[in-house]
Amino acid sequence: MKKLSLIAVSLVWLTGNSFAQVNTEFRPASAQVPEQPAPGNPPVMGISQPPPLSSLNTPTPEIPQGFAPDVPSLGYQEARMWFTADYLLWWYRPQNPPTLAVRVPDGLAGAAAPATTIPLYPNDGEIDYGIASGIRLSAGGYFTDIFGVDASYFRLEQMSESGSFFSGSTGLPSIARPYFRAGAPTTTPIVLYSSLPGPGGYIGGTAIVSESELFGYDANLLVRGFALVADQTDYQIGYRYFSLEESIVIADTSIFPGGARLDVRDSYRVRNQFYGGQLGTRARFFGNYGLGFDVGAKLALGTVAQRAELIGFNTVTTPAGAVSSLPGGLYVQPTNAGTHERNQFAAMGELNLNLTYQLTEYLVVSAGYSLIYLTNAARPGQLIDPTINDANVPYIAGAPANTTNAPLFRWQDQTFWTQGFNVGFSIFY
């Protein structure tokens, strides 16, 4: 039995020695043999640490140059200052005055209240200035990561619409100014002839000019807000000013046989000036390949100061050249002439939509749409009162006696809007 035990132990020792030699032969040269624990200390069980990433030496794949995405620099998105210039093509709400000049059909010429007349101005019931060119400038910047300032200014060119209607040497076509007789229960207008054919007739006509001028500006404190939907959101609080000035001037001229001349003038000049505080927001969306979209909205509450100046006079020039002038035209008489002023509470809104494209790191071009809306505006066409006490008009013959005060001045407001398209550029820094 002792011999068998000795043989078994010897076999186990030989087998273990041979296995260790085999493992040593197949172990890579770089492999490190872990140190054996000191006798009497049991090995510590645990998770071995992975090798450092630098030792992996994994090559980075390269993107072929032809397939590299063409993404512009984000410099303008991170800019702190900017300047924008836009060219404007805008139009605005027409006026709707009463008919100011008519043509009387040849067969009815001479009638005090012809049954049929042909409107000459305005021929479609409104004064429409068409499309106006203009410019808008804006600039701003952030002096901290949160707070900044901005300001903008716009102006449209002075617009005008006119009509000139005169008869020939025979007094035809017959040009007239329509009006309603105060206190008369009729809707058929009476006409004041500027030209009249036939015996005792005369030549003449009417010229009407309507003009308009529009501009405004604002200044704001900026606060960089949380961009919930857009890529960049700014909030604005500031001051707004807006000015609309318009006029309608009507000039009649009649030349009588023998050389006497009558000139009649009516002038309406109206100004609306809005002053108020405003709140606004502007959001920017940055897309791929340099494309982007900007949207901005502002709302101002304040006062619109309205001023209307009505002037009317008539001038008679004798054949000898003597001139005499009296107050009162046709629609402007002493009962409504003068300067009228008032202040009204009003609200003004603005909307701006722009598609943008980044040309260079700091240069962006844009095209878009803008709308400005004012709740209260006085327009000269709405202030014309065509109801007249012609008994008080010295150059109208045969008018019945009348004690009615007419015409009268009455304020009439309407909403005003201007809208249109814009193209421009922005420089960011």
C-alpha positions in Angstrom: 0.0 0.0 0.0 2.8 2.4 0.8 4.3 1.7 -2.6 1.1 2.5 -4.4 0.7 5.9 -2.5 4.2 6.9 -3.5 3.6 6.1 -7.1 0.4 8.2 -7.1 2.1 11.3 -5.6 4.9 11.0 -8.1 2.5 10.9 -11.1 0.6 14.0 -9.8 3.9 15.9 -9.4 5.1 15.0 -12.9 1.8 15.9 -14.5 1.7 19.4 -12.9 5.3 20.1 -13.9 4.6 19.2 -17.6 1.4 21.3 -17.8 3.3 24.3 -16.4 6.0 23.9 -19.1 3.4 23.7 -21.9 1.7 26.9 -20.6 5.0 28.6 -20.5 5.8 27.7 -24.1 2.5 29.0 -25.5 2.4 32.2 -23.3 3.0 35.4 -25.4 6.2 37.2 -24.7 4.5 40.4 -23.8 2.2 38.7 -21.3 3.0 39.3 -17.7 2.9 36.5 -15.1 0.9 37.7 -12.2 2.8 37.7 -9.0 2.0 34.9 -6.7 0.7 35.8 -3.3 3.1 35.6 -0.4 2.9 32.3 1.5 0.3 32.4 4.1 -1.7 35.2 2.4 -4.7 34.0 0.4 -5.3 35.6 -3.0 -7.7 38.6 -3.2 -10.7 38.0 -5.4 -11.9 40.9 -7.6 -12.5 42.3 -11.1 -9.4 43.2 -13.1 -9.1 46.7 -14.6 -9.4 47.1 -18.4 -6.3 48.2 -20.3 -6.1 52.0 -21.1 -7.7 53.2 -24.4 -4.4 54.5 -25.7 -3.1 51.0 -25.7 -5.9 49.9 -28.1 -4.5 52.2 -30.9 -7.7 52.0 -32.9 -7.5 54.0 -36.2 -10.1 56.8 -36.7 -12.1 56.3 -39.9 -11.7 59.2 -42.4 -14.6 60.8 -44.4 -13.9 61.1 -48.0 -13.5 64.8 -49.0 -16.3 64.6 -51.6 -18.8 63.5 -49.0 -18.0 66.1 -46.3 -21.2 68.0 -45.4 -21.1 71.7 -46.5 -22.2 73.4 -43.2 -21.5 77.1 -42.9 -19.8 78.5 -39.8 -22.1 79.3 -36.9 -20.4 82.7 -36.3 -23.5 84.9 -36.9 -25.6 82.7 -34.5 -23.2 83.5 -31.7 -22.7 87.2 -32.7 -23.3 89.9 -30.1 -24.0 92.8 -32.4 -25.9 93.2 -35.7 -27.1 95.7 -38.3 -29.9 95.1 -40.8 -31.0 97.1 -43.9 -34.2 96.3 -45.8 -35.7 97.6 -49.0 -39.5 97.8 -48.7 -42.4 97.4 -51.1 -45.4 98.3 -49.1 -49.0 99.4 -49.6 -51.7 100.6 -47.2 -55.4 100.9 -46.7 -57.1 103.2 -49.2 -59.2 106.2 -48.2 -63.0 106.3 -49.0 -64.0 109.9 -49.4 -67.3 111.1 -50.9 -67.3 111.7 -54.7 -65.4 115.0 -55.2 -65.8 115.6 -58.9 -68.3 114.4 -61.5 -69.0 114.8 -65.2 -72.5 115.8 -66.2 -73.8 114.2 -69.4 -74.1 116.8 -72.2 -77.8 116.6 -72.4 -78.2 117.3 -68.6 -75.6 120.1 -68.4 -77.1 123.1 -66.6 -79.5 121.2 -64.3 -79.0 122.0 -60.7 -79.5 118.4 -59.7 -78.9 116.2 -62.7 -80.4 112.8 -62.5 -77.2 111.1 -63.7 -73.6 112.0 -63.2 -70.4 110.2 -63.9 -67.9 110.0 -61.0 -64.5 111.3 -61.9 -62.6 111.4 -58.6 -62.4 109.0 -57.0 -63.8 106.9 -59.9 -64.0 103.7 -57.9 -64.9 105.1 -54.5 -61.5 105.0 -53.0 -58.1 106.8 -53.0 -55.4 104.1 -53.4 -51.8 105.2 -53.5 -50.5 101.9 -54.9 -47.2 100.4 -53.9 -44.7 102.6 -52.1 -40.9 102.1 -51.9 -39.2 102.5 -48.6 -36.3 101.6 -46.3 -36.0 100.0 -42.9 -32.8 100.1 -40.8 -32.3 98.2 -37.5 -29.4 97.6 -35.2 -28.8 96.0 -31.8 -26.4 94.2 -29.6 -26.0 92.3 -26.3 -23.8 93.9 -23.6 -24.1 90.8 -21.4 -25.2 87.2 -22.1 -28.8 88.1 -21.1 -29.4 91.8 -21.7 -29.0 94.0 -24.7 -30.7 96.8 -26.8 -32.1 97.3 -30.3 -33.7 100.0 -32.4 -35.3 100.2 -35.8 -36.5 103.0 -38.2 -38.6 102.8 -41.4 -39.9 105.4 -43.9 -41.9 105.1 -47.0 -41.6 107.5 -49.9 -44.2 110.3 -50.1 -47.1 109.0 -52.1 -49.7 110.9 -54.2 -52.7 110.3 -56.3 -54.3 113.1 -58.4 -56.9 113.8 -60.9 -57.3 116.8 -63.3 -60.5 117.4 -65.2 -61.0 120.4 -67.4 -63.4 121.3 -70.2 -62.6 122.4 -73.7 -63.2 125.9 -75.2 -66.9 125.1 -75.6 -67.4 124.2 -71.9 -67.7 120.5 -72.7 -67.4 118.1 -71.1 -69.2 119.7 -68.2 -67.3 119.3 -64.9 -69.0 119.8 -61.6 -68.6 119.4 -57.8 -71.4 117.5 -56.1 -72.9 118.4 -52.7 -76.0 117.9 -50.7 -78.1 120.9 -49.6 -78.5 121.1 -45.8 -82.0 120.4 -44.6 -83.2 119.2 -48.1 -84.8 115.7 -47.9 -83.1 114.3 -51.0 -80.3 112.0 -51.8 -79.7 113.5 -55.3 -76.7 115.8 -55.1 -76.7 119.3 -56.4 -73.7 120.3 -58.5 -71.5 123.3 -58.7 -70.4 123.7 -62.2 -66.8 124.4 -62.9 -67.5 124.5 -66.6 -70.9 125.0 -68.4 -71.6 125.0 -72.1 -74.1 127.1 -74.1 -75.0 130.8 -73.9 -73.8 132.4 -70.7 -71.5 129.4 -70.1 -67.9 129.3 -69.1 -64.9 127.0 -69.1 -63.0 125.5 -66.3 -62.4 122.4 -64.3 -61.2 120.7 -61.1 -57.8 119.4 -60.0 -57.5 117.2 -56.9 -54.3 116.0 -55.2 -54.1 113.5 -52.3 -50.7 112.9 -50.6 -49.5 110.7 -47.9 -46.3 110.2 -45.9 -45.5 107.4 -43.4 -42.6 106.7 -41.0 -41.9 105.3 -37.6 -39.2 104.0 -35.1 -38.8 102.1 -31.9 -36.2 101.4 -29.3 -36.1 98.4 -26.9 -34.4 96.6 -24.1 -33.6 93.0 -25.1 -33.7 90.0 -22.8 -32.4 86.7 -24.1 -35.0 84.1 -23.3 -35.3 80.4 -22.9 -35.5 78.8 -26.4 -38.3 76.4 -26.0 -39.2 75.9 -29.6 -36.9 78.2 -31.6 -33.1 78.0 -31.6 -32.9 81.6 -30.3 -35.5 83.7 -28.6 -35.4 87.4 -27.6 -37.9 89.4 -25.6 -38.4 93.2 -26.1 -39.7 96.0 -23.9 -39.5 99.6 -25.2 -41.0 102.6 -26.8 -42.7 103.1 -30.2 -43.4 106.1 -32.4 -45.5 106.2 -35.6 -46.5 109.1 -37.9 -49.0 109.2 -40.7 -49.6 112.5 -42.5 -52.1 112.8 -45.3 -53.8 115.6 -47.3 -56.5 116.2 -49.9 -56.5 119.5 -51.8 -59.3 120.4 -54.2 -58.9 123.4 -56.5 -61.7 124.6 -58.8 -61.1 127.2 -61.6 -63.8 128.8 -63.7 -63.2 131.5 -66.4 -66.2 133.5 -67.4 -66.9 135.4 -70.7 -65.2 138.8 -70.4 -62.2 137.4 -68.5 -63.4 137.3 -64.8 -62.1 134.3 -62.9 -63.2 132.3 -59.8 -60.9 130.1 -57.9 -62.2 127.9 -55.0 -59.9 125.9 -52.7 -60.6 123.2 -50.1 -57.7 121.8 -48.1 -57.7 118.9 -45.6 -54.4 118.1 -43.8 -54.5 115.4 -41.1 -51.7 114.0 -38.9 -51.7 111.0 -36.7 -48.9 110.5 -34.2 -48.8 107.4 -32.0 -46.7 107.2 -28.8 -46.6 104.2 -26.7 -44.9 101.5 -24.8 -44.5 98.1 -26.4 -43.7 94.4 -25.7 -42.3 92.1 -28.4 -40.6 88.8 -29.1 -38.3 87.6 -31.8 -37.5 83.9 -32.6 -34.9 82.5 -34.9 -34.8 79.1 -36.3 -31.4 77.9 -37.8 -31.8 75.2 -40.5 -29.4 73.2 -42.6 -27.1 74.5 -45.4 -27.3 78.1 -44.2 -31.1 78.4 -44.3 -33.1 79.9 -41.5 -36.4 81.6 -40.5 -37.1 84.6 -38.3 -40.4 85.6 -36.8 -41.1 88.7 -34.8 -44.2 90.3 -33.2 -44.7 93.5 -31.3 -47.7 95.1 -29.5 -47.8 98.7 -28.4 -50.4 100.5 -26.3 -50.5 104.3 -26.0 -52.0 107.5 -27.4 -52.5 108.7 -30.9 -52.5 112.5 -31.2 -54.7 113.6 -34.1 -54.6 117.0 -35.7 -56.8 118.1 -38.6 -56.4 121.4 -40.4 -59.2 122.5 -42.7 -58.8 125.6 -44.9 -61.2 126.9 -47.5 -61.3 130.2 -49.5 -62.6 131.6 -52.7 -60.9 134.2 -54.9 -62.4 136.4 -57.6 -60.2 138.1 -60.1 -61.8 140.8 -62.2 -61.0 141.4 -65.9 -59.1 144.5 -64.7 -56.9 142.3 -62.4 -58.5 143.3 -59.1 -58.4 140.4 -56.6 -60.7 139.8 -53.7 -60.7 136.7 -51.4 -63.2 135.5 -48.9 -63.1 132.6 -46.4 -64.9 129.5 -47.4 -64.4 127.1 -50.3 -67.1 124.5 -51.0 -66.7 121.7 -48.5 -64.8 123.9 -46.0 -66.8 126.8 -44.6 -66.5 128.9 -41.5 -68.7 126.3 -39.7 -66.0 123.6 -39.9 -62.8 125.4 -40.8 -59.8 125.6 -38.5 -57.4 123.4 -36.6 -58.9 120.5 -34.6 -56.9 118.3 -32.2 -57.6 115.4 -29.9 -55.9 112.4 -28.2 -57.2 108.9 -28.5 -56.2 105.6 -26.8 -54.9 103.2 -29.5 -53.1 100.0 -30.0 -50.5 99.2 -32.6 -49.3 95.8 -33.7 -46.4 94.6 -35.9 -45.6 91.2 -37.5 -42.4 90.3 -39.4 -41.7 87.0 -41.1 -38.3 86.5 -42.9 -36.6 83.6 -44.7 -32.8 83.9 -44.2 -29.8 82.5 -45.9 -26.2 82.7 -44.6 -23.8 83.9 -47.3 -20.6 84.1 -45.3 -19.7 83.7 -41.7 -21.2 87.0 -40.7 -23.4 88.1 -43.7 -27.0 87.0 -44.0 -29.5 87.9 -46.7 -33.3 87.8 -46.1 -36.7 88.2 -47.8 -40.0 88.4 -46.0 -43.3 90.0 -45.2 -44.3 92.7 -42.7 -47.6 94.1 -41.4 -48.3 97.2 -39.2 -51.7 97.8 -37.8 -53.1 100.8 -35.9 -56.6 100.7 -34.3 -57.4 104.4 -34.6 -56.5 106.8 -37.4 -58.1 109.9 -38.8 -58.0 110.1 -42.6 -58.8 113.3 -44.6 -61.2 111.5 -46.9 -63.4 110.6 -43.9 -63.5 114.2 -42.6 -65.1 115.7 -45.7 -68.7 116.6 -45.1 -70.5 117.0 -48.4 -73.6 118.5 -46.7 -73.6 122.3 -47.2 -75.7 125.3 -46.5 -75.3 126.9 -49.9 -77.1 130.0 -48.8 -73.9 131.0 -47.0 -71.7 130.5 -50.1 -71.3 133.9 -51.8 -70.6 132.6 -55.3 -73.6 130.2 -55.5 -76.6 132.1 -56.9 -80.2 131.3 -56.3 -79.8 129.2 -53.1 -82.8 129.3 -50.8 -82.6 130.9 -47.4 -81.3 128.5 -44.8 -80.1 128.8 -41.2 -78.6 125.3 -40.8 -75.0 125.1 -39.7 -73.3 123.0 -42.3 -70.9 121.6 -43.1 -69.7 120.5 -39.7 -66.5 119.0 -38.4 -66.9 115.5 -37.0 -64.0 113.2 -36.0 -64.2 109.8 -37.7 -61.7 107.1 -37.1 -60.9 103.9 -39.0 -58.4 101.2 -38.6 -55.2 101.7 -40.6 -52.8 99.0 -41.9 -49.8 98.9 -44.1 -48.2 95.8 -45.3 -45.8 94.5 -47.9 -42.6 92.6 -48.8 -39.0 93.3 -47.9 -35.5 92.1 -49.1 -32.3 93.0 -47.3 -29.1 91.9 -45.6 -27.8 91.7 -42.1 -24.2 92.0 -40.8 -23.4 90.2 -37.5 -20.3 90.7 -35.4 
